[in-house]
Amino acid sequence: MRRVSRIKAIMLVVLYVCTLQVQATEKDSIQQKKNLRFSILGGPGYTPDYGLVIGGSCLFTFSTNVADTTMKRSVLPVAFAYMTNGGGSMIVRPQLFFNEDRFRIFGQFSMNSTLDNYYGVGYETNSSTDRGEKTTQYRSVGFKMNPIFLFRYSDTNLFLGASIDAGKRSMEEPSEGVINDPHFIAQGGTTEGLSFTNVGIGANISYDTRDIPANAYSGMFVEVSATYYPKAIGSTMEYGVYKLDYRQFRELKMLGERRVLAWMLNGRFTSGDVPITEMSLVGSPFDLRGYYLGHYRDRNALMSVVEYRHMFNAGDETRFRRLLSKCGFVTWGGVGSVSDKFMDSKHLLPNYGAGLRIEVQPRMNFRLDVGRDPTNKQNLIYFNMTEAF
């Protein structure tokens, strides 16, 4: 019955999106003349981490200088949800471009109060701990503000910048399994829960030749960042986080227009006294889709994904052809690992899946992905705006 309910929820969402696109197709010429464009999808849905939800996704795009026709359009995706099991969440991931793309603001802003799961720390513990109300469940409450300010260096594709990461994470209503976890106890956890304040300052260096960052057909993106969370400015614990993010895109012209091969390599490494809520994870809507977020956690994580993206080119002679040209699909394969050591790939986490794409704005897609976790033999479903990476 649960699987049937999920399938019904997916069908409702897909049908709703397609209906909206039939209407939107007739208005494309008008929308092209407007600076602010927005797409809104809402209603019942399903997420692998929170079950049935009532919520929506909004996508706002605009130019910060309408007189500059070469300016990249700023992207502001917003996702919000109310969970039927109690609580809710909201997340914003802006990509804002200013002053002839000489200044950018990226980052993430989020807040949540949701039932979540903590499987402990390390591959061995994570793989042997059963998910359940008495073993892994707790209520996650918190917020995060992480703006990244980037400045173009001279007339190159190199960007230098700084970031601020401020937030609070609380593990409330811990289950028996969480209360008895040695890492939870060592960091001060009690039957009432555990709470961390995290305030960090970071440095960022990136190289970016992507044609459109939110949905690139060509180009490369490489970013290296380091963020330090000292007790002196308010952090509960003192630690550092170091990230490597490499992505590359190539349009496969021999297969037709809008056929793209994309690949990425992502690493997150930590030092110091890292809170268990801030350790490195795999399994999100933006990397190894198919693993529950936080199922595998440790001090360091490394993952790689290769994805093929295919949009249909049916022409615009009829209404049906215009609608079909706004649809497409993706398929991907990837692998990841978590470890307390740097660059340790002793235990690999394979991943693959496929997804549906519907263009809600020029070069901006709604996506429905079904990811496979072969390690735990499960399939998870994701709804989001814009591409995974």
Beta strands, then each sheet from edge to edge (+ up, - down):
strand 1: 37-47
strand 2: 51-62
strand 3: 74-83
strand 4: 88-92
strand 5: 95-98
strand 6: 103-117
strand 7: 137-152
strand 8: 158-172
strand 9: 193-208
strand 10: 219-229
strand 11: 239-251
strand 12: 259-272
strand 13: 280-282
strand 14: 296-298
strand 15: 300-311
strand 16: 327-339
strand 17: 349-361
strand 18: 364-373
strand 19: 378-385
sheet 1: 1+ 2- 3+ 4- 6+ 5-
sheet 2: 1+ 2- 3+ 4- 6+ 7- 8+ 9- 10+ 11- 12+ 15- 16+ 17- 18+ 19-
sheet 3: 13+ 14-
end
